[in-house]
Amino acid sequence: MSDHPDQRIELSGVEKAVLVERKATCPFIGSAVAQGLLAVRNDIMDPLASIEEVRKLGNSGGGDLGDLLALFAAGNHRFMRGNSARLDQLVPDGLFSLEFPGSQGSHPGHSGILQGDPAIPGSGRLSETDFVRLTSRARQGWITRSEVGGFIAENLRRDPKAKVFGKKTSALLAGDLAGFAETIGPALLSKLCGSGAEARTDHRNLEEKLTRLLGEDNLVGSAGEFGLLFAFLAHRPGAREIDGEPAVSVPDLTAMFVDKRLPDGWESWQKTRIDWVKHTTGLLISAGRQYRALKRNR
């Protein structure tokens, strides 16, 4: 580790591209680093970034999604390499590691688009095959939330190491997979889309449960990751619904996953943690249903 881990470092274009491809394997964080919106600190071998800078980026446009991003950065990316090949040294206060593969937030059953082996640091790469597996689900250039749920279910079924709906998940969600995906989940999602004090309480309670489960259950973890994407894009100008369902555009996905670039005007629209709860819950419901169907038909 550098003697001044909080100090910004200057990277060449090639160094930055390699860092984003192999280490910062998150469409939001990777794009922010690539565009110079998020400063890289410490050194090239053990790159760090500021939690407060991520908070400000996510809260741009008047929302509070950045507060959630800061929570994830502090919780999932609090270890760096140090003098080891593994991520086993705590980062200094106020910083988080840009080494995403091998971190606590990296898990089996992932999309495969930006990571290879989720347990090995530095294993990031772009898989065009896996990106096409996602974008081939689009209709007229838009992918609905339930189609992304199907993509999540497919990823989990493809990976024998994936953990899906264990006892702790069932206990926190007050029911088994079938109960949540078929009965509890849709009713809860309907309540979350409401307003008022009761809805805000439901949002807070479910956000707490979901954040506790992100590292315990790979279905919840994957739903939470794509939930961030939906929350980030929910209020962008031109956002659409397909058959009454939230959708994301292929051009926006291509910009962030492939081109490492945030959509034009991203800093001007509101991004909220309430949207993350709603979209993560919706993804959890659709992915859970489709995972069960794939399991029955195998």
Secondary structure by P-SEA (a helix, b strand, c coil): ccccccbbbbbcaaaaaaaaacccccaaaaaaaaaccccccccccbbbbbaaaaaaaaacccccaaaaaaaaaacccccccccccccccccccccccccccccccccccccccccccccccccccccaaaaaaaacccccccccaaaaaaaaaaaaaaccccccccaaaaaaacccaaaaaccaaaaaaaaaacccaaaaaaaaaaaaaaaaaccccaaaaaaaaaaaaaaaacccccccccccbbbbbaaaaaacccccccccccccccccaaaaaaaaaaaaaaaaaaaaaaaaac
